[in-house]
Amino acid sequence: MKRSESWSPRLAPLTFAIAAAIAAPALAEPMQPRLGGGQSDFGGVGLMQTPTARMAPLGGFAFSLSRTAPYRRYGVFFQPTEWLEAGFRYVEVENRRYLAATDDRNNLDKGIDFKVRLREEERYWPQIAVGARDIGGTGLFSGEYLVASKRWHSLDFSLGIGWGYLGNQEDFPNPLAQLDERFERRSGFSSGGSGGDFNLGSLFSGRSALFGGIEYQTPWNPLVLQLEMEGNNYQHEPQRNDQEQSSRFNLGARLRVSDSVELKAGWQRGDTAMLGISLATNLASVSQAKRDPLPVDLAPAPAEHTSDWTGLSRELGNNAGIGVYRIRQDGSSVIVEGEPTRYRSLAESELRAARLLHNNLDSEVETFRFRWHERGMALRESVHDREALVDAASSSDETVTYRHGLYSHATLDPERGEVLHESPPRGFFYSLEPQLEQNFGGPDGYLYRLSANLDSEYRLGDNHWVSGALTYTLDDNLSEYRYLGPSELPRVRTHIGDYLAETDIGISNLQYTHTAQLGNDWYAMGYGGLLETMFAGAGAELLYRPFNSDVALGLDVNWVKQRDFDQRFEMRDYSTWTGHLTGYWQTDYEDVLAKASVGRYLAGDLGVTFDVSREFDSGIRLGGWATFTNAGDAFGEGSFDKGIYLSLPLDAFFVHSTRQRAQLAWSPLTRDGGARLARRERLYDLTEERSMGRYWEEQAELMR
């Protein structure tokens, strides 16, 4: 059962770390390069306190934890492209109290970083990068830098100039002040105490200093030694937390325990110890060996069609992963209509199914046609020449001829031909799985709920069904939730603690959904019921998606009413209209999907959401979003909604193929501004097979 994104309390960095740690040991390529590739204390590739121009491999993911008194730092960093590193970090200040908290807790600061590679290393040229730390939020540790790195045998040298937190040594006046006097003084990144704004006018301003260092790859491969010169003097620390610094030179070492685990230690400021650990994997290469049933062996074509159509339909489901609607014959063509149910690659399903059809259909059938649907909506048709497929399966020399005889197109012709077999609706499905919901970084500390989630669906027909989800709390500490962030907007999301603490068992979804195809390239969906944990109502979505086009356009309109905290059938007084016009663009650049949604949000604010994501060859999608509305100062702390997410194909982690996906999302704060309805299904996701994607490459790989 494929699920679209759904709302839940924001997931903590620990969730990403657990996912990485599980995947890394056996499922991904080695991810922790020895020389020049370690995680810094702040997170992101660097030395200890300073960054370098180095980048992780494409798809790199790393979680790091370090402690240098009085700071504990937790970082999660990604490499979505070969030239861009991005991530987020928490800094726990051990000797400063979190004033907004109700108990005596250490202060916790959140920040977002990025680094851009400007030039790759060449024989006579260093690698050059520019970046920024703590660019959003309060900006307590904000700093920018320009840095170069050059390798020479077992040594990797880095030298850069830093501003802000990285330039507090003030070795020289800011050179950019020669261009504009605004670079002379630095203002804070936080605006009006709300935090979260990007104060671009402060970039590369204020004090500046040199920083750099050397890494040495020892003869013992797991060990790398470090020497670093800082640009910070620790006399301008946030919250008047200045520290002694007897030396601006730091010494450190990295010990690689495995392909995914690295330990760190160092001596910093001349008098302070550092300890740390990093866990790493590669999102682009995560995979798992499969124990799926083997494709059936080809046999001579029978003299006449099989008489066991039910058995053939069952085998098409079990071996080829096709939920068969019906099988038709039109002249010399046999048409299989159905949904993909197991394999992420339609090419694999088709080649497995073609073998089954060849073994069960008489020799008068010359062409196999696969009409792919999703929830009753026709998406595309693939056409296979039977003789070419058999020849290619018998001899690798025929694969090129076979591929030239294969084509795929939009399914526009009316259904015709004799119906040989028709399957009943697919019936009832359910899954029971654990669910961990977390909120980490607020004044109430680490809040969690461990629950069992029973998700079910009953198909009434090809294009309409009833779905539901029941959640039972196994363990939680939500009684500690007391904090409400300042906001003048209706409370559409900040009741999170009330919903999760009110009851041990709740109905998180119960709705009826109906889909339809309105014409060439037009799809529609209507739905109603208990749409998510916090809202019930009804809505509809319309999508225009041409076959194999890079662009699509969708519109959703919803009337919703706020549910009672016990998550049963009672409602609260608040109701509203919400909906968005969304444009989708699958760019040709770095496999990036860009989305922009304009409309009305749950709190009545108007604005736009930008969403950019990339899907790697592994099927893992990494993305981020930012929402800007007319809430203004009423939004409260954070200023605007933003976050990052991972969409994980479970196929990459399990030994049996599946089309199911899991969603992980992280946002620094839960606020009412920019809040969207968490719809269970979205037409763009349901119609993903309208795009050919890697279909031809997959065909070539499977026929080798």
N, C-alpha and C positions, 0 to 999 in steps of 0.2 A: 504494500500500500504506500503510495508516494504521498508525502506530506509537504505542503508549502510552509513557509516560515510562520511561526506562531509566537505570540508574546509570552514571555516569562520574565521573572526577575533577572536582572542583568547578570551574566555569568562571569565569574571571577577568573583572573589569570590562572589560578590553580587548575581550572578545568582544562585550559589549553595545555598546561604542563603535563597533566595526567594523560591526555590524548597523545602528546608527543612521546612521553616515556613509554607508553604501551606500544606505539607504532615503531619506535626507533630501533630496538635491538635487532629485529629480524626482517623488517618490512621495507627498509629504505636503504639507499646507498650511504656509505660513510659521509657524515655531514660536518665533521669537526676538523677542518684543515689545521695542520699543526702550526706552520709558520705564518703569522699575519692574519690568522682567521679566528682568533678567540674572541669571546664576549668581554667587553669592558665592565667595570663596576656598575656603570649606569645602564648597561644593556646596549646592544648594538656592537658591531665589530670594532675593536679598538685595543688599546693597551690596558691600562687600569682606569685612571681618572680621565684620560684623554682619548679622543677618537683617532682613527687612522683613515686613509683613503681606501682601505680594503673593503671588499664586499663579500658576503656569503654567496654560495652558488645559487643559481636561479631556483626559487621554491624553498629557500632556506627558512627554517623556523627554529627559534631558540627561546627557551625560558631560562633566565638567570636570576640568581639570588646572591647578594654579597652584603657583608657587614664591615663597615669602617666607622668606628664610634665617632659621633653619636648617630650615624645613619645606617639604616637597613634599606636596601634597594631591591625591588622585585621588578624585573623587566620581561616583556614579551615582544620579540622582534621578528619581522618577516622580510623576505626578499621577493616581492611580487614581480620585479623585472630584474634584468642583469645590472641595471644602472641605478636602481632605487631601493633604498632600505628605509623601512618605516616601523614604528612600534610605539608602545606605551609603557609607562613605568609608574610604580608607586614608590615614594620615599617616606619611610617611617622615621621620624625625628624622636629619638629616645628621651631627650631631655627637655622637650616642649610638650605641653598639654594640648589636647584637642579641645579647644574652647567650646565648640558646638556640641560636644558629647555630654551625656548626663553622668558619666562616671569618669574616673581618672584614667584616661587613655593617652597614649602617645599621639602626637600630631601626625597626620597622614596627608601627603601631598601627591597629586596626580599630574602627569605630564605626558605630552606626545612629542616624539622626535622624528626627524627624517634626515636622510643623507642622499645626495645626488652625485653620481660619478660624472665628472666633466670630461675626463680623458683617461683612456686605458694606458697601462704601462707598456712602453716599448723599450728597445735596447738602450737608447740614450735618454729616454723621457720617463719621468716617474708617473705613477697613477695619481690623478688629482681629483679631489672631491670637495663639495661644499655642503654644509649641513646646519641644522639648528636643533637645539635641545629645549625641551619644555616650552614649545612654541605656543601652546594654549594653556588654559587654566590660570592659576595664580601667577605663573612665571617666576616662582621663587628661585629656581635654579636655571633660568633661561640663559642661553648663550649660543653664539654662532661661531662658525669656524670655516677656514679654508685650509686644506691640508694636502700634502703630497707624500707618497710612499714609494720607495724604490728598494728592490731586493738585490742583494749581492751575495751569491753563494748561500751560506747558512745564516745570513743576517738580513733583517728587514728593517729599513730605516724609515722614520716618519718625521716630518717637520711641518708645523702649521702656525697660523696666527689665529688667536681666539678673541672673541668679544664677550662682554657680559660676564657670566660666572667663569668662563674659561680665560678671561683676560684681566682678572683683578690684580695681577702683579704689575700691570701698567708699565711694561718695559719701555714704551715709547708712546707719544701721542697717537691717537687714532689716525691712521693715514687717510681714511675716507673723509676726515674733516676738511682736507684740502679741496674736496669736491663740493661739500655742502656743510655749513656750520651746524645743521641739525644732527650730524653724527657725533658732535662733541659731547652731548649729554644724553643719558639713557633714562627713559621713563619705564615704569613698571608695565607688565603685560595685562594685569587685571584692571577691569574697568568698573568703577563704582562699587567695588567689593563683590561683584557677582561672579567674576572669573569667567574663563571660557572664551573670551574674545581673542581674536588674532590681531594684536597691535603691531601691524607691519611697519609702522613708523619707527619702532624701536630696534628693528633688525640692524645688526652690524654697527650699533652705536655705543658710545661710552668707552670705558677703558679697553685697552687691547694689549696683548702680550704674546710672546712666543711660547710654543709647547712642542713636544716631540718625544722621540724615544727610539729604542732599538730592541728588537727581539732576536734571540739567538736559538737556533735549532741545535740542541745538543746531540752528540753521537747516539744517545739513547732516545729513540724516536718518540716515545710518549712525553718527553720532557722538553719544555720551552722556557727559557729564561728571559726576563724583561728588565730593562732600565728605562725610566721615564722621567722627563722634566715637565712639571706642571706649569700652567699659566695662571693658576689661582693661588692667592696668598692667604686665604681663609680669614681675612680681616674684614670681610664684607659679607658674611654669611647671613642668610635670611633669618628673620626674627631675632636679630642681635645675638646670634649664636656663634660668635667668633671663636676660632680654634687656634691653638698654638701650632706653629709650623717651624721646626728647627732646620728643615731642608726642603727645597722644592723638588728634590730628586727622590723618586720612589724605586724600590726594588721588588720584583715579583717573579712568580713561576706559575706555569700552567702544566698540569699533569693529566694526560688523556687516559682515562680509565677504560673506555670503550669507544666504539664509533659514535656514540651518542652522549656520553657522560664525560665531563671534564671538571677537575677540581682546581681551585685557584687559591693562592696565598701570596701575601705581600707585606712589605714594611713601608708605610707611607708617612709623609710629613716629617720623617726623621724620628718619629716616636710612637706611631700608631700601627697596629697590626690590621691586616685585611684577610678575610676568609670568604670564599665563595664557591659556588657550583653552577654549572650550566648544563642543560639538557637540550639536545638538538636533534632534528630530523630534517628530511627534505620532503616537502609537500608535493613536489613535482614527480617524485619517483616512488612514492609509497605504493606498494602492491603486495599481493598475497598469492601464493601458488594455490590453484584451484583443484577441488576434488569433485567437479561436476561429472555427470554421466558422459561417457564418450559419445561422439557422434556415431550414428549407426553405420555399419559397413554397407556399401553399395552392393545391390544384388541385381540380377537381370530383371528387366521390366516384366511384370506379369502379363498374361494374355488378356486379362480384363480387370476392371477396377476392383478394389477391395470391397467386400460386403460388410466389413466391420468399420463403419464410419465413426462410431463412437470410440472405438479403440484407437483409430488414427488420430482423432481429435485429442484424445487423452495423451497420446505420445507427442503430439505437437506441443502440448502444454508442458509435459514432463521433460522432454529432451530438448526441444527448441525454444521453450519459454514463450509460447504464443497462447494467449487466452482466446480461443477460437470463437468468433461470432457465428460464422457460417462458411461453408465451402461451396463454390459454384463452378460450373463448367460452361464456358462460352466458346463453342467450336473446338479448336485445338488448344485452348488455354484453360487451365484450372486456376481459380482465384481463391486465395485464402484470406478471409477478412478477420481481423482480430486485434488484440492489444498486446504490446510487449509486457511480459510479466517477470522475466528473470534476468536476461542479459542486458547490460548497458549498451552493448553494440548490436544494432539491428542487423548488421552484416552477419554476425555470428548466428543469430536466430534464423535468418534466411537460409544460410548454407546448411545448417542442421535440418531445417524443415524440408529443404529441397531433396535431401537424401531420403527422408521418410516418404515424400511424395513420389519420388522415382521408384521406390520399392513397392508402392501400393497402387500406382496408376498405370493403365495400359499404354502401349507405345504410341498410340494415336495422339496423346497429349504432347505437344511440342514446347509449350511455354508455361512456366510457373509465375504467377503474379501474386504478390503479397500486398494487400491493401491494409495499411496500418491505421488504426483508430486509437483514440484515447477518450474514454468515457463517452463513447458513441459518436465522437467527432472524427470525421475522416481527415487524415493528415497528409498521406502521400502513398504512392504505389511504387514498388520495385518490381522489375520485370527480368526474369532469368530465362535464358535459352537452355532447355533441358540437355540437349546434346553437348553443347559447349561446357556446361557444368560437369557432366559426367566425364568428359575427356580431360578437363582440368583436374578433377579429383583423382583421376587415374595416372596423370602424367604432369609433372611440374612444367614441362615444355609448353603446355597448352594454356597456362594461366593468363598470358598476355592476350591471346585470342578470346578467352572467356571474358576478361574484363572489358574488352572492346564491345562485346555483345550484350553487356549489361547496362541497363539505364533505369533511372528513377525519375518520377514526375509527380505533379499534384494530381490527386484523384478528383477529376472533374466529370468524367463520363457517368451517365446514369447507370445504376446497377442493372445488370442484365445477365441472361444465361440461366441455366437450370440449377436450382438449389439442390445439391447432393446431400448436404447435411447442415443442420442448424442446431446450435447449442443453446441450452436455456441460460438465463442470466446467471452470473457467476456466484450469486448467493452470499453467504455470510463469511466474514473474515474478522479475525481479532488478533491482537498482540498484547502481551503483558511484559512490561519492561520497567526497570528502575529509572527514576528521574531525579536529578540533583539540581535544585534551584538555589541560587546564591545571590547575595548582594554584599560586595566587599568594598570598603573604602569610605563608607558613610560614618557619621558620628556614632552610630550604634555598634560599630565594629563588624565582625564577620557574622552575617546572618545566613542561615541555610535551612533548607527543608529537603529531607530525603523521603521520596514517596514512590509508590507503585502506581504505574499508569496503565489502565486497561483501555486500549483503543480498539474500536470496532467499526464495522461498516457492513451494511446490508444492501446489496444491489437489487433494486426493483426492476431494472431493465438496463439496456446498454448505456443509456444516458441519464438515468436518475437513480438516486440512492439516498439512504439515511446513514449518517455517521454519528458517532458519539464517543466520548472519552470520559472515564471516571478516574479520579485521582484520590488515592488514600495515603495520608501522611504516616510514615513509619517513624520518623524522628525529626525534631526541629528545635531551634532556640528562638523562635519568632516572638516569644513573650517579651524579649528585650527590645523589640521595635517600639520606639517612642517618637522618633524624629520626624518632623514635617518641614521640608524646605520652604522658605518664604515664596509665595506665589499668589498673585491676584486672579489667576485663572480658575475655572471650575476644576475640581479635583477628579480628574479622569484616570490618573495613574498613581498619584501619591497615596492612594488608599491601599497600596500594595500589601503592606503589613496586615491590614485589617482583613483582606481577602484570604491571606495565607494562614493567619492565626485563628480565624473565627471557627473553623471546623476541621475535623480530621479527614472527612471524605466529602468531595464536592464534584459536581458535574462541570467539567471544564469545556465540554462541547456536546451539543445535541442539535443537529440541523438536517434539513432536507435540501438537496441540491439537484438542479436540473440543468443540463447543457443542451446546446443546439448549434447546428451549422446553418447560418442564414444565407449563404451563397458563396461565390468564389472569394476565398480568403477572409471571410467574416465568421466569427465565432461569438457565442453568447452563453451566459450562465446566470441563473437566478438561484437564490438561497434564502433560507430563513430559519430561525430558531435561536438557540443559545450559542452564539457565534464564537465566544471566547470566555475566558474566566470572568471578565468584568462587564461584558456587554452582550445583550440579546437584541434581535431585530431582524431586518430583512434587507436585501440588497440585490443588485444586478451588476453584471460586468459585460462590456462589449469590447471585442478585440479585432483589429484589422491586422492580419499577418500574412502577407504574400508568401508563396512558397519559395524557400531558400533565399529569402531577402534579408538584407542586413538591418532593416528597419521594421518597426511595428508600432502601432498606436492603440492604446487601450483607455477605456473610461469605466470607472466604477462609481456607483451612487448607492448610499446606504442610509437608512433610518435606524437608529439604535437607541436603546434605553439601558441605563445603568442597572446591573444586577445587584441583588442584595449580597452582603458579605458571606452568607452561608453557602453560596453557590448552588442554590436549589432553583426554585421557580419564581420566587418573589422578586419584585423590582423596586428600585429606588426612584426618586422623583425626577432625576436628571435624564433628559433625552435630547437628541440632536441629530442633524443631518451632517453626513461627512462623505467625502468622495474626492477622487482625483482623476485628472487627465494625465496619462503617463506615456512618454515617448521612450522607445527602446532602440538602441543603436549598437549592433555588434560590429565593432570597429575591426579594421584589418591590422591594427597596431597592437602587438603583444597579446592578441586574443582577448582584448578588453571589451567588456560589455558595459555600456554607459546608459543610465536611466535617469530621467528627470520627471518628477511628478509635481503638478501644480494643483492646488485645491484647498479644501477646508478640512481641518483636523478635528479631533474629538473634543477639544476644549473650545471650539469655535474660532480659533485663530486661522488666518489665511496665510499661505506661503508656498514654498517649494522645497522638495527633497531631491538632493543629488546623490546618486548611488553609482559607484564605480567598482567593478569586480573583474577578476581574471580566473578562468578555469585552466588548471594545469592538465597535462596528459594523464595524470592519475585520476582525474575526475574531481579532485578537490577544488572548490571555488573559494577564493579569498577576496573579500571586498570590504568596503567601508561606505558610510553614508553621513550626510550632514543635512540638517533641516533648518531653514531660516523662515521665520514667520513674523507677522506684525505684532507678536506678543510684546516685544520691546522689554522694558524693565519689569513687566508683569511676569516674565518667564521665571525670574529668580536666579539663583546660583546656577552657573553653567552657561547662561546667555543664549545658547541654542542647542538643539539635540544633535548628537553625533555618536558614532561608534564604529566598530569593525565586527566582521562576522566570518565564520567558516561554515561552508556547506560540505559535509563529508559523505562521500558515497561509501556505504557500508561494504560494498563489493571490494574496496581496497583493503579491508581489514579481515574479511571472513574467507574461509576456504570454499564456501559455496557462493555462486554468483547471486546477486540480488540487485534490484533497482531502487531499494530503499536508501534514504539519505537521512543524516542527522544534522541538526543545526546548532551551532554554538555562536552566541553573540555577546559582545561586551560593550557597555556604555558607561562612562564615568559616573553618571548620575541618573536617577529616575525622576523625571519632572513631567509636568502636565503639558507644557508647550510642545508643539510638533508631534503629538502622540497620534499614531495611526491605528486604525482597527486591524487586529490580527486575524485576518481572514484565513480559514483553513486551506482553501484552494485558490489559485490564481491562474487565469487562462494562459498567461505567457508560459508558465511552468508546465501546464498540462499539454500545451502544443509545441513543446520543445523539439519534437521530431519533424516539425516543418522545416527545420534547418538541417542541411545535409551534414554539417559538422565534419568529422573525420571519416565519413562513411567510405570514401574511396580508398583512403589509406588502410582502413581496417579490412576492407575486402582483399587488398594486396597482401597484408600480413597473414590473413587466415588461409589464403590459397597457396602460400609458400610450402 
